[in-house]
Amino acid sequence: MKQKKKKYDTPRLYEYRVKYNAGANHSALDSYHYYNAENAEQALMYHNIMMQKHGFDCQIISIEKKNPFSLRWDDESEVLNQEA
């Protein structure tokens, strides 16, 4: 019996959004950046690289993963506690 060959060998990417604000002086305005990543750690890494590249200093409030089945955003903010 033949085994079915995998169509793609790349890992699945999920949509993540990082909620942040520009810091203590601008804490009233929260913003979102969206990333396609394998996991929350990778999305956080992408966000930190982007902020460094542009010379921004921000406070990260939360990280959420879009559930492809319910189309809701699931909280993945425990990653922020692991970073500290």
Backbone hydrogen bonds, N-H to C=O, Kabsch-Sander energy under -0.5 kcal/mol:
donor,donor_aa,acceptor,acceptor_aa,energy
14,Y,37,A,-3.3
16,Y,14,Y,-0.5
16,Y,35,Y,-3.3
17,R,64,E,-2.4
18,V,33,H,-3.0
19,K,17,R,-0.6
19,K,62,S,-2.5
20,Y,18,V,-0.5
20,Y,31,S,-2.6
21,N,59,Q,-2.1
22,A,26,H,-0.6
22,A,29,L,-0.6
26,H,23,G,-1.2
27,S,24,A,-0.8
29,L,26,H,-1.5
30,D,28,A,-0.7
31,S,20,Y,-3.4
33,H,18,V,-1.7
35,Y,16,Y,-2.8
37,A,14,Y,-2.5
37,A,35,Y,-0.6
43,A,39,N,-1.8
44,L,40,A,-2.5
45,M,41,E,-2.1
46,Y,42,Q,-2.5
47,H,43,A,-2.2
48,N,44,L,-2.6
49,I,45,M,-2.4
50,M,46,Y,-2.3
51,M,47,H,-2.5
52,Q,48,N,-2.3
53,K,49,I,-2.6
54,H,50,M,-1.7
55,G,51,M,-0.5
55,G,52,Q,-1.0
56,F,51,M,-2.6
59,Q,21,N,-2.4
60,I,58,C,-0.5
61,I,19,K,-3.1
61,I,59,Q,-0.5
62,S,19,K,-1.6
64,E,17,R,-2.4
65,K,74,D,-2.9
66,K,15,E,-2.9
67,N,65,K,-0.6
67,N,72,R,-3.5
71,L,67,N,-2.2
74,D,65,K,-3.4
74,D,72,R,-0.6
76,E,63,I,-3.2
79,V,76,E,-1.5
80,L,77,S,-1.7
81,N,77,S,-0.7
82,Q,78,E,-1.2
83,E,79,V,-1.5
84,A,80,L,-0.9
